[in-house]
Amino acid sequence: MKPSLLILHGAIGASRQLRAIATQLSTRYEVHLFDFPGHGGKELPAGPFSIKLFAEAALEYIQAHRLQQPTIFGYSMGGYVAMYLAKHHPQLIARIITLGTKFHWDEATAAREIKMLDTAAISAKVPDFAAILADMHAPNDWKEVLQRTADMLTEMGKDNPLKPDDYKNIQTSSLIMLGDRDKMVSFEETLATYKALPDAKMAVLPGTPHPVDKVAPSLLAFFLS
């Protein structure tokens, strides 16, 4: 029987962006794709987006599908959610794998990231991307998804859900990965997180920028094998 792998997508994204990766990994794992509340057409939650909300939704999925000690692969924000789960529910998870995850958050960092979520600018300057977001999140309004994400990042900037000292207490086996051409996540913050974790490995993916559609599924499968 194959081990279970739960794949978590990034901020303003959806599980369908990771289908090619899921297919590549299906020879080794029983793969589960998951959409966070309000993403990929999932119903918008009554309250605001938060890492805690997303982690609880992932936990409910794990329990509802009776996944036994799954490996969790989280891309970008999905990796942060995975690490948050490992902090609060270590007994449920066999391994955490992250790619392009921003672990360091403060108000300045949040402000920079929020600038990229300007819906008016996206509509005017990159209408093709706006159309992709609209289709990805329908029937939800993609602009509301981005606004709620911006609000979440603002709160993370004020109070990072995972503090630097938290990582030294996360005993779950981890693989922390970063693309060598990632312009969103720094090598320094990735290295610092890797060094803080008691049981971690680190990998740098060659020729790999941040956007998940630019990640070669075969390369990822090599590191996850």
RODO-2510 file (C-alpha; in nm, 4 decimals, decimal comma):
residues 225
     n   res          X          Y          Z
     1     m     0,0000     0,0000     0,0000
     2     k     0,1368     0,3403    -0,1009
     3     p     0,1920     0,6053     0,1660
     4     s    -0,0470     0,9013     0,1569
     5     l     0,0653     1,2405     0,0273
     6     l    -0,1453     1,5507     0,0877
     7     i    -0,0606     1,8416    -0,1426
     8     l    -0,1322     2,1984    -0,0287
     9     h    -0,1354     2,4872    -0,2761
    10     g    -0,0096     2,8417    -0,2333
    11     a    -0,1785     3,1737    -0,1583
    12     i    -0,4431     3,2834    -0,4149
    13     g    -0,3867     2,9478    -0,5857
    14     a    -0,5750     2,6198    -0,6167
    15     s    -0,5032     2,2501    -0,6200
    16     r    -0,5453     2,2279    -0,9969
    17     q    -0,2133     2,4107    -1,0380
    18     l    -0,0456     2,1058    -0,8841
    19     r    -0,2102     1,8325    -1,0923
    20     a     0,0983     1,7696    -1,3057
    21     i     0,3070     1,7350    -0,9907
    22     a     0,0443     1,5051    -0,8388
    23     t     0,0518     1,2836    -1,1475
    24     q     0,4314     1,2627    -1,1350
    25     l     0,4205     1,1602    -0,7687
    26     s     0,1342     0,9125    -0,8013
    27     t     0,3699     0,6237    -0,8789
    28     r     0,5124     0,6491    -0,5270
    29     y     0,2243     0,7975    -0,3254
    30     e    -0,1501     0,7843    -0,2894
    31     v    -0,1917     1,1516    -0,3736
    32     h    -0,4586     1,3810    -0,2308
    33     l    -0,5138     1,7292    -0,3751
    34     f    -0,6820     1,9792    -0,1472
    35     d    -0,8221     2,3317    -0,1819
    36     f    -0,8233     2,5706     0,1109
    37     p    -1,1549     2,7392     0,2027
    38     g    -1,2447     3,0089    -0,0506
    39     h    -0,9965     2,8756    -0,3094
    40     g    -1,0535     2,6739    -0,6249
    41     g    -1,4291     2,7217    -0,5989
    42     k    -1,4528     2,6137    -0,2360
    43     e    -1,7091     2,8108    -0,0361
    44     l    -1,5771     3,1295     0,1208
    45     p    -1,5633     3,1021     0,4999
    46     a    -1,7740     3,3311     0,7156
    47     g    -1,4659     3,4673     0,8898
    48     p    -1,1329     3,5959     0,7603
    49     f    -0,8605     3,3871     0,5997
    50     s    -0,5908     3,2746     0,8415
    51     i    -0,3200     3,0111     0,8691
    52     k    -0,5133     2,8593     1,1597
    53     l    -0,8306     2,8349     0,9475
    54     f    -0,6450     2,6687     0,6605
    55     a    -0,4635     2,4291     0,8939
    56     e    -0,7909     2,3261     1,0563
    57     a    -0,9461     2,2644     0,7146
    58     a    -0,6502     2,0446     0,6144
    59     l    -0,6755     1,8605     0,9451
    60     e    -1,0451     1,7936     0,8834
    61     y    -0,9568     1,6509     0,5419
    62     i    -0,6921     1,4225     0,6943
    63     q    -0,9385     1,2945     0,9511
    64     a    -1,2338     1,2628     0,7122
    65     h    -1,0273     1,0580     0,4642
    66     r    -0,8580     0,8615     0,7427
    67     l    -0,5106     0,9365     0,6168
    68     q    -0,2620     0,7486     0,8317
    69     q     0,0565     0,9456     0,8982
    70     p     0,0531     1,1268     0,5631
    71     t     0,3410     1,3146     0,4131
    72     i     0,2370     1,6737     0,3480
    73     f     0,3875     1,8640     0,0550
    74     g     0,3151     2,2352     0,0723
    75     y     0,3978     2,4829    -0,1994
    76     s     0,4580     2,8424    -0,0829
    77     m     0,1831     2,9251     0,1720
    78     g     0,0879     2,5570     0,1706
    79     g     0,4266     2,4785     0,3209
    80     y     0,3651     2,7285     0,5981
    81     v     0,0303     2,5643     0,6742
    82     a     0,2011     2,2238     0,6758
    83     m     0,4604     2,3443     0,9254
    84     y     0,1863     2,4963     1,1419
    85     l     0,0145     2,1562     1,1426
    86     a     0,3401     1,9885     1,2400
    87     k     0,3679     2,2234     1,5366
    88     h     0,0148     2,1613     1,6629
    89     h    -0,0544     1,8016     1,5493
    90     p     0,2833     1,6279     1,5164
    91     q     0,1383     1,2840     1,5899
    92     l    -0,0693     1,2917     1,2704
    93     i     0,2073     1,3640     1,0200
    94     a     0,4947     1,1503     0,8993
    95     r     0,6884     1,4115     0,7048
    96     i     0,6710     1,7731     0,5893
    97     i     0,8030     1,8894     0,2528
    98     t     0,7962     2,2576     0,1608
    99     l     0,8845     2,4426    -0,1586
   100     g     0,9225     2,8182    -0,1887
   101     t     0,7739     2,8870     0,1529
   102     k     0,8192     3,2301     0,3096
   103     f     0,8739     3,1671     0,6799
   104     h     0,9813     3,5183     0,7844
   105     w     0,6955     3,7660     0,8240
   106     d     0,6956     4,1163     0,9638
   107     e     0,5057     4,4313     0,8726
   108     a     0,7542     4,5379     0,6031
   109     t     0,7487     4,1925     0,4423
   110     a     0,3698     4,1832     0,4462
   111     a     0,3489     4,5302     0,2906
   112     r     0,5705     4,4213    -0,0004
   113     e     0,3665     4,1089    -0,0643
   114     i     0,0337     4,2922    -0,0450
   115     k     0,1409     4,5285    -0,3252
   116     m     0,1288     4,2296    -0,5612
   117     l    -0,2358     4,1659    -0,4680
   118     d    -0,3680     4,4963    -0,6051
   119     t    -0,6765     4,3827    -0,7980
   120     a    -0,7115     4,7072    -0,9932
   121     a    -0,3499     4,6884    -1,1104
   122     i    -0,3842     4,3206    -1,2011
   123     s    -0,7012     4,3876    -1,4024
   124     a    -0,5406     4,6781    -1,5890
   125     k    -0,1868     4,5494    -1,6432
   126     v    -0,2197     4,1695    -1,6582
   127     p    -0,5788     4,0974    -1,7673
   128     d    -0,4857     3,7425    -1,8700
   129     f    -0,3821     3,6688    -1,5116
   130     a    -0,7041     3,8254    -1,3859
   131     a    -0,8992     3,5928    -1,6160
   132     i    -0,7069     3,2921    -1,4833
   133     l    -0,7842     3,3927    -1,1246
   134     a    -1,1512     3,4468    -1,2075
   135     d    -1,1776     3,1014    -1,3621
   136     m    -0,9746     2,9349    -1,0872
   137     h    -1,1872     3,0634    -0,8011
   138     a    -1,5330     3,0714    -0,9623
   139     p    -1,8041     3,1007    -0,8428
   140     n    -1,6225     3,3133    -0,5832
   141     d    -1,5113     3,6637    -0,6743
   142     w    -1,1347     3,6460    -0,7292
   143     k    -1,1015     4,0031    -0,6062
   144     e    -1,2450     3,9049    -0,2696
   145     v    -1,0045     3,6097    -0,2505
   146     l    -0,7127     3,8481    -0,3039
   147     q    -0,8462     4,1044    -0,0558
   148     r    -0,8942     3,8418     0,2126
   149     t    -0,5429     3,7144     0,1413
   150     a    -0,4050     4,0666     0,1777
   151     d    -0,5862     4,1027     0,5096
   152     m    -0,4373     3,7726     0,6263
   153     l    -0,0857     3,8832     0,5310
   154     t    -0,1366     4,2084     0,7200
   155     e    -0,2178     4,0106     1,0334
   156     m     0,0788     3,7777     0,9756
   157     g     0,3009     4,0839     0,9519
   158     k     0,1756     4,2011     1,2893
   159     d     0,1928     3,8597     1,4572
   160     n     0,3677     3,5778     1,2716
   161     p     0,1790     3,2527     1,3562
   162     l     0,5101     3,0649     1,3609
   163     k     0,7802     3,2357     1,5626
   164     p     1,1517     3,1629     1,5035
   165     d     1,1714     2,9727     1,8331
   166     d     0,8819     2,7450     1,7322
   167     y     1,0866     2,5590     1,4733
   168     k     1,3314     2,4123     1,7230
   169     n     1,0386     2,2289     1,8833
   170     i     0,8984     2,0812     1,5604
   171     q     1,0292     1,7252     1,5604
   172     t     0,8602     1,6133     1,2372
   173     s     1,1013     1,5025     0,9659
   174     s     1,1185     1,7836     0,7108
   175     l     1,2582     1,8627     0,3684
   176     i     1,2847     2,2373     0,3044
   177     m     1,3219     2,3231    -0,0650
   178     l     1,3830     2,6462    -0,2521
   179     g     1,4237     2,7205    -0,6203
   180     d     1,7566     2,8822    -0,7045
   181     r     1,5746     3,1520    -0,9035
   182     d     1,3049     3,2259    -0,6472
   183     k     1,2667     3,6051    -0,6196
   184     m     0,9952     3,5937    -0,3539
   185     v     1,1570     3,3795    -0,0847
   186     s     1,5115     3,4450     0,0341
   187     f     1,7805     3,1828     0,0708
   188     e     1,8631     3,3301     0,4134
   189     e     1,5181     3,2751     0,5664
   190     t     1,4994     2,9265     0,4159
   191     l     1,8409     2,8360     0,5523
   192     a     1,7558     2,9770     0,8954
   193     t     1,4391     2,7663     0,9156
   194     y     1,6222     2,4557     0,7998
   195     k     1,8909     2,5061     1,0641
   196     a     1,6326     2,5614     1,3391
   197     l     1,4422     2,2391     1,2705
   198     p     1,5773     1,9383     1,4652
   199     d     1,5167     1,6827     1,1873
   200     a     1,5431     1,8547     0,8510
   201     k     1,7128     1,8397     0,5159
   202     m     1,7409     2,1199     0,2643
   203     a     1,7446     2,1131    -0,1137
   204     v     1,7929     2,3849    -0,3737
   205     l     1,6198     2,3118    -0,7041
   206     p     1,8261     2,4213    -1,0066
   207     g     1,6714     2,6430    -1,2705
   208     t     1,3564     2,6905    -1,0621
   209     p     1,1745     3,0223    -1,0001
   210     h     0,8886     3,0737    -0,7527
   211     p     0,5754     3,0226    -0,9698
   212     v     0,4568     2,6644    -0,9349
   213     d     0,3832     2,6310    -1,3062
   214     k     0,7550     2,6859    -1,3676
   215     v     0,8564     2,3939    -1,1428
   216     a     0,9526     2,0801    -1,3353
   217     p     0,7400     1,7935    -1,1958
   218     s     1,0118     1,5389    -1,2760
   219     l     1,2704     1,7401    -1,0799
   220     l     1,0377     1,7653    -0,7838
   221     a     0,9675     1,3915    -0,7996
   222     f     1,3413     1,3261    -0,7858
   223     f     1,3729     1,5109    -0,4535
   224     l     1,0552     1,3604    -0,3122
   225     s     1,1422     1,0002    -0,3964
***
